[in-house]
Amino acid sequence: MNFIEELFGWAPDGGTGSLEWMILLIPLAVALLVARKRRWHRRG
């Protein structure tokens, strides 16, 4: 998973793919937390 390197020819994470994983996982985690918070507020 090195789409930044393929698109821009630059490896900000040294080619490990860790930056791409963060770009993928952080918004996913935020979306899950928001959904959980909304569900929690709906119960109360």
HTML snippet that shows the backbone in 3Dmol.js (N, CA, C, O; Angstrom):
<script src="https://3Dmol.org/build/3Dmol-min.js"></script>
<div id="view" style="width:600px;height:400px;position:relative"></div>
<script>
const pdb = `
ATOM      1  N   MET A   1       0.850  -1.177   0.000  1.00  0.00           N
ATOM      2  CA  MET A   1       0.000   0.000   0.000  1.00  0.00           C
ATOM      3  C   MET A   1       0.889   1.232   0.000  1.00  0.00           C
ATOM      4  O   MET A   1       1.138   1.827   1.048  1.00  0.00           O
ATOM      5  N   ASN A   2       1.357   1.603  -1.152  1.00  0.00           N
ATOM      6  CA  ASN A   2       2.250   2.759  -1.288  1.00  0.00           C
ATOM      7  C   ASN A   2       1.738   3.698  -2.366  1.00  0.00           C
ATOM      8  O   ASN A   2       2.467   4.039  -3.298  1.00  0.00           O
ATOM      9  N   PHE A   3       0.476   4.120  -2.241  1.00  0.00           N
ATOM     10  CA  PHE A   3      -0.088   4.945  -3.300  1.00  0.00           C
ATOM     11  C   PHE A   3       0.506   6.338  -3.350  1.00  0.00           C
ATOM     12  O   PHE A   3       0.523   6.946  -4.420  1.00  0.00           O
ATOM     13  N   ILE A   4       0.997   6.875  -2.233  1.00  0.00           N
ATOM     14  CA  ILE A   4       1.623   8.198  -2.260  1.00  0.00           C
ATOM     15  C   ILE A   4       2.910   8.127  -3.074  1.00  0.00           C
ATOM     16  O   ILE A   4       3.184   9.006  -3.891  1.00  0.00           O
ATOM     17  N   GLU A   5       3.690   7.084  -2.850  1.00  0.00           N
ATOM     18  CA  GLU A   5       4.939   6.919  -3.604  1.00  0.00           C
ATOM     19  C   GLU A   5       4.663   6.751  -5.093  1.00  0.00           C
ATOM     20  O   GLU A   5       5.382   7.299  -5.928  1.00  0.00           O
ATOM     21  N   GLU A   6       3.611   5.988  -5.426  1.00  0.00           N
ATOM     22  CA  GLU A   6       3.284   5.770  -6.832  1.00  0.00           C
ATOM     23  C   GLU A   6       2.753   7.033  -7.492  1.00  0.00           C
ATOM     24  O   GLU A   6       3.075   7.308  -8.648  1.00  0.00           O
ATOM     25  N   LEU A   7       1.941   7.805  -6.771  1.00  0.00           N
ATOM     26  CA  LEU A   7       1.355   9.015  -7.363  1.00  0.00           C
ATOM     27  C   LEU A   7       2.355  10.153  -7.491  1.00  0.00           C
ATOM     28  O   LEU A   7       2.411  10.825  -8.521  1.00  0.00           O
ATOM     29  N   PHE A   8       3.151  10.372  -6.436  1.00  0.00           N
ATOM     30  CA  PHE A   8       4.000  11.554  -6.393  1.00  0.00           C
ATOM     31  C   PHE A   8       5.483  11.273  -6.546  1.00  0.00           C
ATOM     32  O   PHE A   8       6.271  12.202  -6.726  1.00  0.00           O
ATOM     33  N   GLY A   9       5.883   9.998  -6.478  1.00  0.00           N
ATOM     34  CA  GLY A   9       7.294   9.663  -6.587  1.00  0.00           C
ATOM     35  C   GLY A   9       8.096  10.104  -5.374  1.00  0.00           C
ATOM     36  O   GLY A   9       9.299  10.346  -5.472  1.00  0.00           O
ATOM     37  N   TRP A  10       7.436  10.209  -4.238  1.00  0.00           N
ATOM     38  CA  TRP A  10       8.053  10.694  -3.010  1.00  0.00           C
ATOM     39  C   TRP A  10       7.630   9.774  -1.879  1.00  0.00           C
ATOM     40  O   TRP A  10       6.457   9.408  -1.800  1.00  0.00           O
ATOM     41  N   ALA A  11       8.530   9.397  -1.021  1.00  0.00           N
ATOM     42  CA  ALA A  11       8.243   8.466   0.068  1.00  0.00           C
ATOM     43  C   ALA A  11       8.401   9.165   1.419  1.00  0.00           C
ATOM     44  O   ALA A  11       9.471   9.093   2.023  1.00  0.00           O
ATOM     45  N   PRO A  12       7.357   9.840   1.902  1.00  0.00           N
ATOM     46  CA  PRO A  12       7.463  10.549   3.175  1.00  0.00           C
ATOM     47  C   PRO A  12       7.657   9.619   4.369  1.00  0.00           C
ATOM     48  O   PRO A  12       8.166  10.043   5.407  1.00  0.00           O
ATOM     49  N   ASP A  13       7.259   8.364   4.232  1.00  0.00           N
ATOM     50  CA  ASP A  13       7.408   7.404   5.321  1.00  0.00           C
ATOM     51  C   ASP A  13       8.543   6.413   5.057  1.00  0.00           C
ATOM     52  O   ASP A  13       8.636   5.380   5.720  1.00  0.00           O
ATOM     53  N   GLY A  14       9.387   6.723   4.108  1.00  0.00           N
ATOM     54  CA  GLY A  14      10.516   5.848   3.806  1.00  0.00           C
ATOM     55  C   GLY A  14      10.128   4.595   3.046  1.00  0.00           C
ATOM     56  O   GLY A  14      10.914   3.649   2.975  1.00  0.00           O
ATOM     57  N   GLY A  15       8.941   4.569   2.480  1.00  0.00           N
ATOM     58  CA  GLY A  15       8.500   3.422   1.702  1.00  0.00           C
ATOM     59  C   GLY A  15       7.871   2.310   2.518  1.00  0.00           C
ATOM     60  O   GLY A  15       7.637   1.222   1.991  1.00  0.00           O
ATOM     61  N   THR A  16       7.588   2.554   3.798  1.00  0.00           N
ATOM     62  CA  THR A  16       7.027   1.502   4.643  1.00  0.00           C
ATOM     63  C   THR A  16       5.518   1.348   4.481  1.00  0.00           C
ATOM     64  O   THR A  16       4.970   0.294   4.804  1.00  0.00           O
ATOM     65  N   GLY A  17       4.849   2.366   3.995  1.00  0.00           N
ATOM     66  CA  GLY A  17       3.396   2.316   3.858  1.00  0.00           C
ATOM     67  C   GLY A  17       2.655   2.757   5.106  1.00  0.00           C
ATOM     68  O   GLY A  17       1.424   2.734   5.124  1.00  0.00           O
ATOM     69  N   SER A  18       3.364   3.156   6.146  1.00  0.00           N
ATOM     70  CA  SER A  18       2.702   3.533   7.405  1.00  0.00           C
ATOM     71  C   SER A  18       1.856   4.794   7.240  1.00  0.00           C
ATOM     72  O   SER A  18       0.794   4.900   7.853  1.00  0.00           O
ATOM     73  N   LEU A  19       2.295   5.737   6.440  1.00  0.00           N
ATOM     74  CA  LEU A  19       1.510   6.960   6.235  1.00  0.00           C
ATOM     75  C   LEU A  19       0.193   6.635   5.540  1.00  0.00           C
ATOM     76  O   LEU A  19      -0.849   7.187   5.895  1.00  0.00           O
ATOM     77  N   GLU A  20       0.231   5.755   4.565  1.00  0.00           N
ATOM     78  CA  GLU A  20      -0.991   5.379   3.864  1.00  0.00           C
ATOM     79  C   GLU A  20      -1.966   4.658   4.802  1.00  0.00           C
ATOM     80  O   GLU A  20      -3.176   4.864   4.716  1.00  0.00           O
ATOM     81  N   TRP A  21      -1.446   3.826   5.685  1.00  0.00           N
ATOM     82  CA  TRP A  21      -2.315   3.150   6.650  1.00  0.00           C
ATOM     83  C   TRP A  21      -2.958   4.153   7.581  1.00  0.00           C
ATOM     84  O   TRP A  21      -4.136   4.018   7.912  1.00  0.00           O
ATOM     85  N   MET A  22      -2.205   5.169   8.018  1.00  0.00           N
ATOM     86  CA  MET A  22      -2.791   6.198   8.890  1.00  0.00           C
ATOM     87  C   MET A  22      -3.866   6.985   8.149  1.00  0.00           C
ATOM     88  O   MET A  22      -4.908   7.309   8.719  1.00  0.00           O
ATOM     89  N   ILE A  23      -3.613   7.292   6.875  1.00  0.00           N
ATOM     90  CA  ILE A  23      -4.597   8.027   6.076  1.00  0.00           C
ATOM     91  C   ILE A  23      -5.883   7.217   5.955  1.00  0.00           C
ATOM     92  O   ILE A  23      -6.971   7.788   5.879  1.00  0.00           O
ATOM     93  N   LEU A  24      -5.768   5.912   5.935  1.00  0.00           N
ATOM     94  CA  LEU A  24      -6.931   5.044   5.842  1.00  0.00           C
ATOM     95  C   LEU A  24      -7.601   4.819   7.199  1.00  0.00           C
ATOM     96  O   LEU A  24      -8.827   4.879   7.294  1.00  0.00           O
ATOM     97  N   LEU A  25      -6.829   4.567   8.231  1.00  0.00           N
ATOM     98  CA  LEU A  25      -7.387   4.142   9.514  1.00  0.00           C
ATOM     99  C   LEU A  25      -7.909   5.282  10.393  1.00  0.00           C
ATOM    100  O   LEU A  25      -8.886   5.093  11.119  1.00  0.00           O
ATOM    101  N   ILE A  26      -7.283   6.450  10.344  1.00  0.00           N
ATOM    102  CA  ILE A  26      -7.736   7.551  11.202  1.00  0.00           C
ATOM    103  C   ILE A  26      -9.159   7.997  10.853  1.00  0.00           C
ATOM    104  O   ILE A  26      -9.980   8.117  11.762  1.00  0.00           O
ATOM    105  N   PRO A  27      -9.494   8.247   9.579  1.00  0.00           N
ATOM    106  CA  PRO A  27     -10.889   8.609   9.286  1.00  0.00           C
ATOM    107  C   PRO A  27     -11.873   7.482   9.614  1.00  0.00           C
ATOM    108  O   PRO A  27     -13.004   7.745  10.024  1.00  0.00           O
ATOM    109  N   LEU A  28     -11.448   6.240   9.433  1.00  0.00           N
ATOM    110  CA  LEU A  28     -12.309   5.112   9.779  1.00  0.00           C
ATOM    111  C   LEU A  28     -12.583   5.083  11.283  1.00  0.00           C
ATOM    112  O   LEU A  28     -13.721   4.868  11.701  1.00  0.00           O
ATOM    113  N   ALA A  29     -11.563   5.294  12.086  1.00  0.00           N
ATOM    114  CA  ALA A  29     -11.729   5.310  13.540  1.00  0.00           C
ATOM    115  C   ALA A  29     -12.625   6.474  13.972  1.00  0.00           C
ATOM    116  O   ALA A  29     -13.472   6.306  14.850  1.00  0.00           O
ATOM    117  N   VAL A  30     -12.451   7.630  13.377  1.00  0.00           N
ATOM    118  CA  VAL A  30     -13.283   8.789  13.713  1.00  0.00           C
ATOM    119  C   VAL A  30     -14.743   8.505  13.352  1.00  0.00           C
ATOM    120  O   VAL A  30     -15.644   8.820  14.130  1.00  0.00           O
ATOM    121  N   ALA A  31     -14.980   7.919  12.188  1.00  0.00           N
ATOM    122  CA  ALA A  31     -16.349   7.603  11.772  1.00  0.00           C
ATOM    123  C   ALA A  31     -16.994   6.611  12.737  1.00  0.00           C
ATOM    124  O   ALA A  31     -18.166   6.760  13.084  1.00  0.00           O
ATOM    125  N   LEU A  32     -16.245   5.605  13.173  1.00  0.00           N
ATOM    126  CA  LEU A  32     -16.784   4.637  14.123  1.00  0.00           C
ATOM    127  C   LEU A  32     -17.098   5.284  15.468  1.00  0.00           C
ATOM    128  O   LEU A  32     -18.122   4.978  16.078  1.00  0.00           O
ATOM    129  N   LEU A  33     -16.228   6.173  15.933  1.00  0.00           N
ATOM    130  CA  LEU A  33     -16.478   6.859  17.201  1.00  0.00           C
ATOM    131  C   LEU A  33     -17.700   7.767  17.123  1.00  0.00           C
ATOM    132  O   LEU A  33     -18.489   7.827  18.066  1.00  0.00           O
ATOM    133  N   VAL A  34     -17.859   8.463  16.021  1.00  0.00           N
ATOM    134  CA  VAL A  34     -19.023   9.337  15.847  1.00  0.00           C
ATOM    135  C   VAL A  34     -20.302   8.502  15.821  1.00  0.00           C
ATOM    136  O   VAL A  34     -21.297   8.873  16.445  1.00  0.00           O
ATOM    137  N   ALA A  35     -20.284   7.382  15.107  1.00  0.00           N
ATOM    138  CA  ALA A  35     -21.461   6.519  15.049  1.00  0.00           C
ATOM    139  C   ALA A  35     -21.797   5.970  16.431  1.00  0.00           C
ATOM    140  O   ALA A  35     -22.967   5.907  16.806  1.00  0.00           O
ATOM    141  N   ARG A  36     -20.789   5.576  17.180  1.00  0.00           N
ATOM    142  CA  ARG A  36     -21.017   5.033  18.521  1.00  0.00           C
ATOM    143  C   ARG A  36     -21.584   6.119  19.444  1.00  0.00           C
ATOM    144  O   ARG A  36     -22.489   5.857  20.236  1.00  0.00           O
ATOM    145  N   LYS A  37     -21.045   7.334  19.336  1.00  0.00           N
ATOM    146  CA  LYS A  37     -21.520   8.426  20.184  1.00  0.00           C
ATOM    147  C   LYS A  37     -22.976   8.768  19.861  1.00  0.00           C
ATOM    148  O   LYS A  37     -23.775   9.013  20.766  1.00  0.00           O
ATOM    149  N   ARG A  38     -23.315   8.783  18.584  1.00  0.00           N
ATOM    150  CA  ARG A  38     -24.697   9.074  18.200  1.00  0.00           C
ATOM    151  C   ARG A  38     -25.653   7.995  18.716  1.00  0.00           C
ATOM    152  O   ARG A  38     -26.748   8.299  19.190  1.00  0.00           O
ATOM    153  N   ARG A  39     -25.230   6.739  18.619  1.00  0.00           N
ATOM    154  CA  ARG A  39     -26.046   5.638  19.114  1.00  0.00           C
ATOM    155  C   ARG A  39     -26.223   5.737  20.626  1.00  0.00           C
ATOM    156  O   ARG A  39     -27.306   5.471  21.148  1.00  0.00           O
ATOM    157  N   TRP A  40     -25.156   6.120  21.329  1.00  0.00           N
ATOM    158  CA  TRP A  40     -25.202   6.238  22.766  1.00  0.00           C
ATOM    159  C   TRP A  40     -26.146   7.354  23.209  1.00  0.00           C
ATOM    160  O   TRP A  40     -26.881   7.203  24.184  1.00  0.00           O
ATOM    161  N   HIS A  41     -26.119   8.487  22.477  1.00  0.00           N
ATOM    162  CA  HIS A  41     -26.987   9.611  22.822  1.00  0.00           C
ATOM    163  C   HIS A  41     -28.447   9.315  22.503  1.00  0.00           C
ATOM    164  O   HIS A  41     -29.344   9.837  23.166  1.00  0.00           O
ATOM    165  N   ARG A  42     -28.691   8.488  21.502  1.00  0.00           N
ATOM    166  CA  ARG A  42     -30.047   8.141  21.137  1.00  0.00           C
ATOM    167  C   ARG A  42     -30.715   7.282  22.212  1.00  0.00           C
ATOM    168  O   ARG A  42     -31.925   7.362  22.420  1.00  0.00           O
ATOM    169  N   ARG A  43     -29.907   6.454  22.897  1.00  0.00           N
ATOM    170  CA  ARG A  43     -30.454   5.588  23.954  1.00  0.00           C
ATOM    171  C   ARG A  43     -30.905   6.384  25.172  1.00  0.00           C
ATOM    172  O   ARG A  43     -31.948   6.103  25.763  1.00  0.00           O
ATOM    173  N   GLY A  44     -30.099   7.385  25.540  1.00  0.00           N
ATOM    174  CA  GLY A  44     -30.343   8.122  26.774  1.00  0.00           C
ATOM    175  C   GLY A  44     -31.411   9.103  26.669  1.00  0.00           C
ATOM    176  O   GLY A  44     -31.715   9.791  27.643  1.00  0.00           O
TER     177      GLY A  44
END
`;
const viewer = $3Dmol.createViewer("view");
viewer.addModel(pdb, "pdb");
viewer.setStyle({}, {cartoon: {color: "spectrum"}});
viewer.zoomTo();
viewer.render();
</script>
